[in-house]
Amino acid sequence: MSLYGTMRTGVSGMNAQSNRLSTVADNIANSSTVGYKKASVQFSSMILPTSNGAYNSGGVETDVRYSISSQGTFSYTTSETDLAINGDGFFIVKGDDGTPYLTRAGSFVLQDDGTLKNTAGYTLQGYEYDSNADPTIVVNGFDGLEPVDLSGSGISAVRSMTGTLNVNLPNAAQPGVAADIKTTSLKVYDSQGTSRLITFTYEKLTDNQWQVSAVEADGGTQVVAPVVLDFDADGNLVNPNPPELTIDPYTVAGAEVGDPAGPTGITLNIGNTTQLASSFSVEEGEVDGNAASKVKGYEIDDKGVVSIAYENGDLVPKFRVALASVQSPDNLNPVAGNMYTQSNDSGVVILGYAGSSGFGTILSGALEDSNVDVAEELTAMIESQRNYTANSKVFQTGSELMEVLVNLKR
């Protein structure tokens, strides 16, 4: 047995316990850091060949591992832009240099430029929202991502374009009788948010046939020319076909043709209008658009759709937060700020949306806590301290024996 080998083994043990203490120190220091994933040290023995009955002491080597896939608990906040992922996946953020990173730290704050940044200064990434279809994702790359931007949304006014107006007309009504003439109204909006009240008048002409017209309530200007409604023997509408009414846009807006304040036409679907043995009733009456309204706040649903909430109750979707995953999250490369980058062992980064296959859901108004157990770390600290002391004793003993050996020549 080599005394030098004994000393080197003691040093190896002290270095290993020092590494363990370093991870414990980091874990305890970040026990309150949002989205932090604890580090741990795994030990493996280093054995040297033994020959002729002489044992050669080896040592111990360490491997630092990160519990990235272990989810922490959630703390709930009053900020709608605080986000947590319940399940698998990572937020995608970018720094000032444009490099994309993965993170579970979702403490995002709205900036003056409309972007959302976390406490480390990284900007949340996503795709512009499309109500007709999800944006096309580059599954294995970050192309197409852009910062979630809520700027330019101070006051909103959306012009009316389409709507629905379905009523039941009483089959017992008599032509030419004033009491049997029925009316109802709808409110529509031009592109500047000005509201106009449209009154619709229904008058029976003959059996299974009515006439509908519409005027602007304020000025009495006709905006829907008289249209004949024909019903079949079952009381269902058969004419006009298609079953639509078109409101004159420029008359409603009080504007000349070409005036940008005027909407481009308001089409009302009336296909479910009926003539049945019941009193006059409005079964469905709605129109899109809204008056000018200020922003009240923001809402982010469990699928990551970021919407602007206005004082009039409207929600306007603007962006959808993108998520990323890898086959082996624990093998990602950690970088400062609770960020991660792809490594050779982690697998390829795959992009998707919250709630889809392989991804968890997003919690708004919540933050993921660190997954550090302080009691466990303190226990590990005591163990490392004891083991470090024991290894130092091995080194000290080897040193003393070496001194004895040297003194044999004196």
URLINQUI-V138717 format. One record per residue. N is the residue number from 1. PSI is psi as a letter, one per 30 degrees, with the letter a starting at -180 (none if undefined). BURIAL is 1 if it has 16 or more other ideal C-beta (glycine too) atoms within 10 Angstrom, else 0. Layout:
BEGIN
((N	PSI	BURIAL) (N	PSI	BURIAL))
END
This chain:
BEGIN
((1	k	0) (2	k	0) (3	e	1) (4	e	0) (5	e	1) (6	e	1) (7	e	1) (8	e	1) (9	e	1) (10	e	1) (11	e	1) (12	e	1) (13	e	1) (14	e	1) (15	e	1) (16	e	1) (17	e	1) (18	e	0) (19	e	1) (20	e	1) (21	e	1) (22	e	0) (23	e	1) (24	e	1) (25	e	0) (26	e	1) (27	e	1) (28	e	1) (29	e	0) (30	g	1) (31	f	1) (32	g	0) (33	k	1) (34	k	1) (35	g	1) (36	k	1) (37	k	1) (38	l	1) (39	l	1) (40	l	1) (41	k	1) (42	k	0) (43	k	0) (44	k	0) (45	l	0) (46	j	0) (47	k	0) (48	l	0) (49	k	0) (50	k	0) (51	k	0) (52	h	0) (53	g	0) (54	k	0) (55	k	0) (56	j	0) (57	k	1) (58	c	1) (59	a	1) (60	k	1) (61	l	0) (62	l	1) (63	j	0) (64	k	0) (65	l	0) (66	k	1) (67	i	1) (68	e	1) (69	f	0) (70	j	0) (71	k	1) (72	l	1) (73	l	0) (74	k	0) (75	k	0) (76	k	0) (77	a	0) (78	g	0) (79	k	1) (80	f	1) (81	g	1) (82	k	1) (83	k	1) (84	l	1) (85	k	1) (86	j	0) (87	a	0) (88	l	0) (89	l	1) (90	k	1) (91	l	1) (92	k	1) (93	l	1) (94	k	1) (95	a	1) (96	f	0) (97	f	0) (98	g	0) (99	k	0) (100	k	1) (101	l	1) (102	k	1) (103	l	1) (104	f	1) (105	j	1) (106	g	1) (107	i	1) (108	k	1) (109	k	0) (110	k	1) (111	l	0) (112	f	0) (113	g	0) (114	f	0) (115	l	1) (116	j	1) (117	k	1) (118	a	1) (119	f	0) (120	f	1) (121	g	0) (122	k	1) (123	k	1) (124	k	1) (125	l	1) (126	a	1) (127	k	1) (128	k	0) (129	k	1) (130	j	0) (131	f	0) (132	f	0) (133	l	0) (134	k	0) (135	k	0) (136	k	0) (137	k	1) (138	j	0) (139	e	0) (140	h	0) (141	l	0) (142	g	1) (143	k	0) (144	f	0) (145	k	1) (146	l	0) (147	k	1) (148	j	1) (149	j	1) (150	g	1) (151	l	0) (152	g	0) (153	g	0) (154	e	0) (155	k	0) (156	k	1) (157	k	1) (158	k	1) (159	l	1) (160	k	1) (161	e	1) (162	l	0) (163	a	1) (164	k	1) (165	j	1) (166	k	1) (167	l	1) (168	k	1) (169	k	1) (170	k	1) (171	f	0) (172	f	0) (173	k	1) (174	k	0) (175	k	0) (176	g	0) (177	j	0) (178	e	0) (179	f	0) (180	g	1) (181	k	0) (182	k	1) (183	l	0) (184	l	1) (185	l	0) (186	k	1) (187	k	0) (188	l	1) (189	k	1) (190	a	1) (191	f	1) (192	g	0) (193	g	1) (194	k	1) (195	k	0) (196	k	1) (197	k	0) (198	k	1) (199	k	1) (200	k	1) (201	k	0) (202	k	1) (203	k	1) (204	k	1) (205	e	0) (206	a	0) (207	k	0) (208	g	0) (209	k	0) (210	l	1) (211	k	0) (212	k	1) (213	l	1) (214	k	1) (215	l	1) (216	k	1) (217	e	0) (218	e	0) (219	f	0) (220	g	0) (221	k	0) (222	k	0) (223	f	1) (224	j	1) (225	l	0) (226	k	0) (227	k	1) (228	k	0) (229	k	1) (230	k	0) (231	k	1) (232	a	0) (233	f	0) (234	g	0) (235	g	1) (236	k	0) (237	k	1) (238	f	0) (239	k	0) (240	l	0) (241	j	0) (242	l	0) (243	i	1) (244	l	0) (245	k	1) (246	k	0) (247	k	1) (248	j	1) (249	e	1) (250	e	1) (251	e	1) (252	e	1) (253	f	1) (254	h	1) (255	l	1) (256	l	0) (257	k	0) (258	f	0) (259	k	0) (260	f	0) (261	f	0) (262	k	1) (263	l	1) (264	g	0) (265	k	0) (266	j	1) (267	k	0) (268	k	1) (269	k	1) (270	g	1) (271	f	0) (272	g	0) (273	k	1) (274	l	1) (275	j	1) (276	l	0) (277	i	0) (278	l	0) (279	l	0) (280	k	0) (281	k	0) (282	j	0) (283	e	0) (284	k	0) (285	j	1) (286	l	0) (287	k	1) (288	a	0) (289	l	1) (290	l	1) (291	l	1) (292	k	1) (293	k	1) (294	l	0) (295	k	0) (296	e	0) (297	a	0) (298	k	1) (299	k	0) (300	j	1) (301	l	1) (302	f	0) (303	g	0) (304	g	1) (305	k	1) (306	j	1) (307	k	1) (308	k	1) (309	k	1) (310	l	1) (311	f	0) (312	g	0) (313	f	0) (314	k	1) (315	k	0) (316	j	1) (317	k	0) (318	e	1) (319	l	1) (320	k	1) (321	k	1) (322	k	1) (323	l	1) (324	l	1) (325	l	1) (326	l	1) (327	e	0) (328	i	0) (329	e	1) (330	f	0) (331	g	1) (332	l	1) (333	j	0) (334	k	1) (335	l	0) (336	k	0) (337	g	1) (338	h	1) (339	l	1) (340	k	1) (341	l	0) (342	k	1) (343	l	0) (344	f	0) (345	f	0) (346	f	1) (347	l	0) (348	k	0) (349	k	1) (350	k	1) (351	l	1) (352	a	1) (353	l	1) (354	k	1) (355	f	1) (356	l	0) (357	k	0) (358	f	0) (359	k	1) (360	a	1) (361	l	1) (362	k	1) (363	j	1) (364	k	1) (365	g	1) (366	l	1) (367	k	1) (368	k	1) (369	l	1) (370	k	1) (371	g	1) (372	k	1) (373	j	0) (374	e	0) (375	e	0) (376	e	0) (377	e	1) (378	e	0) (379	e	0) (380	e	1) (381	e	1) (382	e	0) (383	e	0) (384	e	1) (385	e	0) (386	e	0) (387	e	1) (388	e	1) (389	e	0) (390	e	0) (391	e	1) (392	e	0) (393	e	0) (394	e	1) (395	e	1) (396	e	0) (397	e	0) (398	e	1) (399	e	0) (400	e	0) (401	e	0) (402	e	0) (403	e	0) (404	e	0) (405	e	0) (406	e	0) (407	f	0) (408	f	0) (409	f	0) (410	none	0))
END
